Amino acid sequence: MRWQDSISFAYVLYSYFVDNESYEHGQDLAPYYQSIVPNLQKGQMFEVEYLTTNPQRSIIHLDKPIAK
């Protein structure tokens, strides 16, 4: 996961694999994201939920980190 933080916006760019196919998506973060996910760091892994009928549609769960 890569993330960008600036005065005007913050977002995460995440990638995941489904059946050996790689997908990459970005997600804007709320302006108050640091109070929700205070320890968000580059390289963290999180649960990603996707549609089995269309794996390109996904949701990253920043409240569900995965231990490395």
Biopython code that builds the backbone (N, CA, C, O; Angstrom):
import numpy as np
from Bio.PDB.StructureBuilder import StructureBuilder

atoms = [
    (1, "MET", "N", (0.844, -1.164, 0.000)),
    (1, "MET", "CA", (0.000, 0.000, 0.000)),
    (1, "MET", "C", (0.892, 1.230, 0.000)),
    (1, "MET", "O", (1.851, 1.308, 0.768)),
    (2, "ARG", "N", (0.582, 2.172, -0.846)),
    (2, "ARG", "CA", (1.241, 3.467, -0.821)),
    (2, "ARG", "C", (0.219, 4.486, -0.374)),
    (2, "ARG", "O", (-0.979, 4.289, -0.581)),
    (3, "TRP", "N", (0.659, 5.560, 0.229)),
    (3, "TRP", "CA", (-0.292, 6.571, 0.643)),
    (3, "TRP", "C", (0.287, 7.949, 0.431)),
    (3, "TRP", "O", (1.503, 8.137, 0.451)),
    (4, "GLN", "N", (-0.582, 8.902, 0.230)),
    (4, "GLN", "CA", (-0.211, 10.289, -0.009)),
    (4, "GLN", "C", (-0.938, 11.149, 1.007)),
    (4, "GLN", "O", (-2.129, 10.961, 1.257)),
    (5, "ASP", "N", (-0.228, 12.076, 1.579)),
    (5, "ASP", "CA", (-0.835, 12.981, 2.547)),
    (5, "ASP", "C", (-0.367, 14.389, 2.204)),
    (5, "ASP", "O", (0.833, 14.632, 2.084)),
    (6, "SER", "N", (-1.287, 15.296, 2.048)),
    (6, "SER", "CA", (-0.940, 16.680, 1.771)),
    (6, "SER", "C", (-1.933, 17.572, 2.494)),
    (6, "SER", "O", (-2.841, 17.088, 3.169)),
    (7, "ILE", "N", (-1.756, 18.849, 2.349)),
    (7, "ILE", "CA", (-2.653, 19.797, 3.003)),
    (7, "ILE", "C", (-4.075, 19.647, 2.483)),
    (7, "ILE", "O", (-5.025, 19.812, 3.248)),
    (8, "SER", "N", (-4.244, 19.339, 1.209)),
    (8, "SER", "CA", (-5.587, 19.344, 0.625)),
    (8, "SER", "C", (-6.278, 17.977, 0.598)),
    (8, "SER", "O", (-7.506, 17.916, 0.561)),
    (9, "PHE", "N", (-5.519, 16.893, 0.616)),
    (9, "PHE", "CA", (-6.167, 15.585, 0.522)),
    (9, "PHE", "C", (-5.229, 14.477, 0.991)),
    (9, "PHE", "O", (-4.023, 14.681, 1.126)),
    (10, "ALA", "N", (-5.797, 13.319, 1.233)),
    (10, "ALA", "CA", (-5.019, 12.120, 1.543)),
    (10, "ALA", "C", (-5.706, 10.935, 0.861)),
    (10, "ALA", "O", (-6.933, 10.894, 0.764)),
    (11, "TYR", "N", (-4.923, 9.990, 0.397)),
    (11, "TYR", "CA", (-5.498, 8.798, -0.210)),
    (11, "TYR", "C", (-4.546, 7.632, -0.040)),
    (11, "TYR", "O", (-3.361, 7.811, 0.241)),
    (12, "VAL", "N", (-5.086, 6.424, -0.217)),
    (12, "VAL", "CA", (-4.265, 5.213, -0.247)),
    (12, "VAL", "C", (-4.382, 4.610, -1.632)),
    (12, "VAL", "O", (-5.438, 4.660, -2.263)),
    (13, "LEU", "N", (-3.294, 4.047, -2.090)),
    (13, "LEU", "CA", (-3.273, 3.294, -3.331)),
    (13, "LEU", "C", (-2.950, 1.866, -2.929)),
    (13, "LEU", "O", (-1.899, 1.610, -2.341)),
    (14, "TYR", "N", (-3.837, 0.938, -3.237)),
    (14, "TYR", "CA", (-3.641, -0.446, -2.782)),
    (14, "TYR", "C", (-3.744, -1.409, -3.946)),
    (14, "TYR", "O", (-4.407, -1.138, -4.947)),
    (15, "SER", "N", (-3.077, -2.536, -3.793)),
    (15, "SER", "CA", (-3.129, -3.581, -4.815)),
    (15, "SER", "C", (-3.456, -4.907, -4.143)),
    (15, "SER", "O", (-3.185, -5.107, -2.959)),
    (16, "TYR", "N", (-4.041, -5.802, -4.920)),
    (16, "TYR", "CA", (-4.421, -7.121, -4.411)),
    (16, "TYR", "C", (-4.471, -8.099, -5.578)),
    (16, "TYR", "O", (-4.557, -7.694, -6.737)),
    (17, "PHE", "N", (-4.417, -9.378, -5.264)),
    (17, "PHE", "CA", (-4.430, -10.434, -6.273)),
    (17, "PHE", "C", (-5.658, -11.307, -6.109)),
    (17, "PHE", "O", (-6.047, -11.658, -4.995)),
    (18, "VAL", "N", (-6.265, -11.653, -7.244)),
    (18, "VAL", "CA", (-7.376, -12.600, -7.289)),
    (18, "VAL", "C", (-7.087, -13.553, -8.436)),
    (18, "VAL", "O", (-6.988, -13.131, -9.588)),
    (19, "ASP", "N", (-6.952, -14.833, -8.127)),
    (19, "ASP", "CA", (-6.654, -15.849, -9.141)),
    (19, "ASP", "C", (-5.465, -15.449, -10.015)),
    (19, "ASP", "O", (-5.533, -15.509, -11.242)),
    (20, "ASN", "N", (-4.380, -15.041, -9.362)),
    (20, "ASN", "CA", (-3.132, -14.636, -10.028)),
    (20, "ASN", "C", (-3.266, -13.399, -10.908)),
    (20, "ASN", "O", (-2.377, -13.117, -11.711)),
    (21, "GLU", "N", (-4.340, -12.672, -10.773)),
    (21, "GLU", "CA", (-4.555, -11.409, -11.496)),
    (21, "GLU", "C", (-4.355, -10.265, -10.504)),
    (21, "GLU", "O", (-4.899, -10.289, -9.400)),
    (22, "SER", "N", (-3.573, -9.271, -10.904)),
    (22, "SER", "CA", (-3.282, -8.136, -10.034)),
    (22, "SER", "C", (-4.256, -6.986, -10.320)),
    (22, "SER", "O", (-4.563, -6.688, -11.474)),
    (23, "TYR", "N", (-4.731, -6.352, -9.252)),
    (23, "TYR", "CA", (-5.615, -5.191, -9.352)),
    (23, "TYR", "C", (-5.040, -4.077, -8.490)),
    (23, "TYR", "O", (-4.416, -4.341, -7.462)),
    (24, "GLU", "N", (-5.250, -2.838, -8.905)),
    (24, "GLU", "CA", (-4.770, -1.690, -8.136)),
    (24, "GLU", "C", (-5.856, -0.623, -8.121)),
    (24, "GLU", "O", (-6.463, -0.315, -9.146)),
    (25, "HIS", "N", (-6.085, -0.067, -6.936)),
    (25, "HIS", "CA", (-7.113, 0.965, -6.771)),
    (25, "HIS", "C", (-6.625, 2.031, -5.808)),
    (25, "HIS", "O", (-5.722, 1.796, -5.005)),
    (26, "GLY", "N", (-7.234, 3.204, -5.898)),
    (26, "GLY", "CA", (-6.971, 4.286, -4.961)),
    (26, "GLY", "C", (-8.238, 4.599, -4.183)),
    (26, "GLY", "O", (-9.351, 4.405, -4.672)),
    (27, "GLN", "N", (-8.052, 5.079, -2.980)),
    (27, "GLN", "CA", (-9.189, 5.432, -2.137)),
    (27, "GLN", "C", (-8.888, 6.733, -1.422)),
    (27, "GLN", "O", (-7.901, 6.832, -0.694)),
    (28, "ASP", "N", (-9.737, 7.736, -1.626)),
    (28, "ASP", "CA", (-9.611, 8.988, -0.879)),
    (28, "ASP", "C", (-9.905, 8.726, 0.586)),
    (28, "ASP", "O", (-10.737, 7.884, 0.925)),
    (29, "LEU", "N", (-9.221, 9.448, 1.443)),
    (29, "LEU", "CA", (-9.442, 9.332, 2.880)),
    (29, "LEU", "C", (-10.151, 10.576, 3.387)),
    (29, "LEU", "O", (-9.980, 11.670, 2.848)),
    (30, "ALA", "N", (-10.939, 10.393, 4.418)),
    (30, "ALA", "CA", (-11.635, 11.525, 5.044)),
    (30, "ALA", "C", (-10.596, 12.482, 5.628)),
    (30, "ALA", "O", (-9.513, 12.044, 6.016)),
    (31, "PRO", "N", (-10.900, 13.768, 5.698)),
    (31, "PRO", "CA", (-9.947, 14.727, 6.267)),
    (31, "PRO", "C", (-9.523, 14.377, 7.696)),
    (31, "PRO", "O", (-8.433, 14.757, 8.123)),
    (32, "TYR", "N", (-10.351, 13.676, 8.421)),
    (32, "TYR", "CA", (-10.065, 13.314, 9.810)),
    (32, "TYR", "C", (-9.577, 11.867, 9.931)),
    (32, "TYR", "O", (-9.710, 11.257, 10.992)),
    (33, "TYR", "N", (-9.008, 11.311, 8.842)),
    (33, "TYR", "CA", (-8.617, 9.896, 8.833)),
    (33, "TYR", "C", (-7.636, 9.546, 9.950)),
    (33, "TYR", "O", (-7.641, 8.413, 10.432)),
    (34, "GLN", "N", (-6.794, 10.495, 10.371)),
    (34, "GLN", "CA", (-5.798, 10.188, 11.409)),
    (34, "GLN", "C", (-6.443, 9.860, 12.748)),
    (34, "GLN", "O", (-5.852, 9.152, 13.563)),
    (35, "SER", "N", (-7.641, 10.366, 12.982)),
    (35, "SER", "CA", (-8.331, 9.997, 14.225)),
    (35, "SER", "C", (-8.984, 8.613, 14.102)),
    (35, "SER", "O", (-9.233, 7.955, 15.113)),
    (36, "ILE", "N", (-9.258, 8.178, 12.890)),
    (36, "ILE", "CA", (-9.869, 6.862, 12.657)),
    (36, "ILE", "C", (-8.794, 5.779, 12.554)),
    (36, "ILE", "O", (-8.922, 4.709, 13.148)),
    (37, "VAL", "N", (-7.735, 6.069, 11.795)),
    (37, "VAL", "CA", (-6.631, 5.127, 11.587)),
    (37, "VAL", "C", (-5.335, 5.853, 11.959)),
    (37, "VAL", "O", (-4.578, 6.249, 11.073)),
    (38, "PRO", "N", (-5.072, 6.033, 13.251)),
    (38, "PRO", "CA", (-3.957, 6.877, 13.677)),
    (38, "PRO", "C", (-2.572, 6.339, 13.326)),
    (38, "PRO", "O", (-1.626, 7.117, 13.209)),
    (39, "ASN", "N", (-2.435, 5.044, 13.159)),
    (39, "ASN", "CA", (-1.108, 4.457, 12.904)),
    (39, "ASN", "C", (-0.932, 3.992, 11.462)),
    (39, "ASN", "O", (-0.130, 3.097, 11.196)),
    (40, "LEU", "N", (-1.659, 4.577, 10.545)),
    (40, "LEU", "CA", (-1.563, 4.196, 9.138)),
    (40, "LEU", "C", (-0.149, 4.462, 8.628)),
    (40, "LEU", "O", (0.366, 5.574, 8.747)),
    (41, "GLN", "N", (0.473, 3.423, 8.056)),
    (41, "GLN", "CA", (1.838, 3.537, 7.578)),
    (41, "GLN", "C", (1.981, 2.882, 6.217)),
    (41, "GLN", "O", (1.261, 1.942, 5.882)),
    (42, "LYS", "N", (2.912, 3.389, 5.451)),
    (42, "LYS", "CA", (3.239, 2.811, 4.153)),
    (42, "LYS", "C", (3.662, 1.358, 4.343)),
    (42, "LYS", "O", (4.431, 1.043, 5.251)),
    (43, "GLY", "N", (3.163, 0.484, 3.492)),
    (43, "GLY", "CA", (3.533, -0.924, 3.534)),
    (43, "GLY", "C", (2.632, -1.804, 4.380)),
    (43, "GLY", "O", (2.779, -3.026, 4.370)),
    (44, "GLN", "N", (1.695, -1.202, 5.119)),
    (44, "GLN", "CA", (0.772, -2.009, 5.909)),
    (44, "GLN", "C", (-0.128, -2.824, 4.989)),
    (44, "GLN", "O", (-0.366, -2.452, 3.839)),
    (45, "MET", "N", (-0.619, -3.934, 5.512)),
    (45, "MET", "CA", (-1.543, -4.773, 4.754)),
    (45, "MET", "C", (-2.893, -4.762, 5.457)),
    (45, "MET", "O", (-2.970, -4.796, 6.685)),
    (46, "PHE", "N", (-3.966, -4.713, 4.652)),
    (46, "PHE", "CA", (-5.324, -4.678, 5.172)),
    (46, "PHE", "C", (-6.201, -5.649, 4.390)),
    (46, "PHE", "O", (-5.879, -6.039, 3.268)),
    (47, "GLU", "N", (-7.293, -6.022, 4.996)),
    (47, "GLU", "CA", (-8.271, -6.869, 4.326)),
    (47, "GLU", "C", (-8.896, -6.087, 3.171)),
    (47, "GLU", "O", (-9.248, -4.917, 3.316)),
    (48, "VAL", "N", (-9.028, -6.754, 2.022)),
    (48, "VAL", "CA", (-9.700, -6.177, 0.861)),
    (48, "VAL", "C", (-10.855, -7.096, 0.499)),
    (48, "VAL", "O", (-10.681, -8.306, 0.350)),
    (49, "GLU", "N", (-12.009, -6.518, 0.362)),
    (49, "GLU", "CA", (-13.211, -7.257, -0.034)),
    (49, "GLU", "C", (-13.484, -6.929, -1.499)),
    (49, "GLU", "O", (-13.374, -5.771, -1.904)),
    (50, "TYR", "N", (-13.836, -7.931, -2.292)),
    (50, "TYR", "CA", (-14.115, -7.700, -3.713)),
    (50, "TYR", "C", (-15.299, -8.560, -4.145)),
    (50, "TYR", "O", (-15.635, -9.550, -3.495)),
    (51, "LEU", "N", (-15.916, -8.170, -5.238)),
    (51, "LEU", "CA", (-17.018, -8.944, -5.794)),
    (51, "LEU", "C", (-16.459, -10.145, -6.540)),
    (51, "LEU", "O", (-15.580, -9.986, -7.387)),
    (52, "THR", "N", (-16.941, -11.319, -6.248)),
    (52, "THR", "CA", (-16.449, -12.511, -6.949)),
    (52, "THR", "C", (-16.815, -12.468, -8.426)),
    (52, "THR", "O", (-16.105, -13.031, -9.258)),
    (53, "THR", "N", (-17.910, -11.809, -8.754)),
    (53, "THR", "CA", (-18.320, -11.703, -10.155)),
    (53, "THR", "C", (-17.582, -10.603, -10.904)),
    (53, "THR", "O", (-17.585, -10.579, -12.135)),
    (54, "ASN", "N", (-16.945, -9.681, -10.162)),
    (54, "ASN", "CA", (-16.187, -8.591, -10.774)),
    (54, "ASN", "C", (-15.113, -8.136, -9.783)),
    (54, "ASN", "O", (-15.325, -7.165, -9.057)),
    (55, "PRO", "N", (-13.969, -8.817, -9.739)),
    (55, "PRO", "CA", (-12.934, -8.515, -8.741)),
    (55, "PRO", "C", (-12.364, -7.098, -8.832)),
    (55, "PRO", "O", (-11.683, -6.646, -7.911)),
    (56, "GLN", "N", (-12.632, -6.403, -9.922)),
    (56, "GLN", "CA", (-12.163, -5.018, -10.033)),
    (56, "GLN", "C", (-12.890, -4.099, -9.059)),
    (56, "GLN", "O", (-12.393, -3.016, -8.749)),
    (57, "ARG", "N", (-14.049, -4.509, -8.574)),
    (57, "ARG", "CA", (-14.820, -3.733, -7.592)),
    (57, "ARG", "C", (-14.401, -4.182, -6.207)),
    (57, "ARG", "O", (-14.606, -5.335, -5.828)),
    (58, "SER", "N", (-13.815, -3.267, -5.455)),
    (58, "SER", "CA", (-13.264, -3.665, -4.154)),
    (58, "SER", "C", (-13.424, -2.571, -3.110)),
    (58, "SER", "O", (-13.695, -1.409, -3.415)),
    (59, "ILE", "N", (-13.244, -2.997, -1.860)),
    (59, "ILE", "CA", (-13.273, -2.103, -0.709)),
    (59, "ILE", "C", (-12.087, -2.491, 0.170)),
    (59, "ILE", "O", (-11.909, -3.667, 0.488)),
    (60, "ILE", "N", (-11.285, -1.519, 0.558)),
    (60, "ILE", "CA", (-10.202, -1.784, 1.504)),
    (60, "ILE", "C", (-10.721, -1.476, 2.907)),
    (60, "ILE", "O", (-11.332, -0.433, 3.137)),
    (61, "HIS", "N", (-10.474, -2.381, 3.826)),
    (61, "HIS", "CA", (-10.944, -2.214, 5.207)),
    (61, "HIS", "C", (-9.764, -1.759, 6.068)),
    (61, "HIS", "O", (-9.000, -2.583, 6.571)),
    (62, "LEU", "N", (-9.624, -0.461, 6.231)),
    (62, "LEU", "CA", (-8.510, 0.082, 7.005)),
    (62, "LEU", "C", (-8.637, -0.209, 8.491)),
    (62, "LEU", "O", (-7.697, 0.009, 9.256)),
    (63, "ASP", "N", (-9.790, -0.696, 8.894)),
    (63, "ASP", "CA", (-9.977, -1.089, 10.303)),
    (63, "ASP", "C", (-9.665, -2.573, 10.517)),
    (63, "ASP", "O", (-9.859, -3.092, 11.617)),
    (64, "LYS", "N", (-9.181, -3.261, 9.469)),
    (64, "LYS", "CA", (-8.868, -4.688, 9.564)),
    (64, "LYS", "C", (-7.473, -4.966, 9.039)),
    (64, "LYS", "O", (-7.317, -5.515, 7.949)),
    (65, "PRO", "N", (-6.442, -4.586, 9.816)),
    (65, "PRO", "CA", (-5.070, -4.853, 9.368)),
    (65, "PRO", "C", (-4.761, -6.344, 9.387)),
    (65, "PRO", "O", (-5.347, -7.109, 10.154)),
    (66, "ILE", "N", (-3.837, -6.735, 8.533)),
    (66, "ILE", "CA", (-3.371, -8.128, 8.443)),
    (66, "ILE", "C", (-1.931, -8.152, 8.927)),
    (66, "ILE", "O", (-1.101, -7.369, 8.464)),
    (67, "ALA", "N", (-1.634, -9.048, 9.855)),
    (67, "ALA", "CA", (-0.267, -9.181, 10.355)),
    (67, "ALA", "C", (0.612, -9.783, 9.269)),
    (67, "ALA", "O", (0.195, -10.691, 8.551)),
    (68, "LYS", "N", (1.817, -9.276, 9.157)),
    (68, "LYS", "CA", (2.755, -9.801, 8.163)),
    (68, "LYS", "C", (3.376, -11.089, 8.623)),
    (68, "LYS", "O", (4.191, -11.672, 7.909)),
]
sb = StructureBuilder()
sb.init_structure("model")
sb.init_model(0)
sb.init_chain("A")
sb.init_seg("    ")
for serial, (resi, resn, name, xyz) in enumerate(atoms, 1):
    if name == "N":
        sb.init_residue(resn, " ", resi, " ")
    sb.init_atom(name, np.array(xyz, "f"), 0.0, 1.0, " ", f" {name:<3s}", serial, name[0])
structure = sb.get_structure()
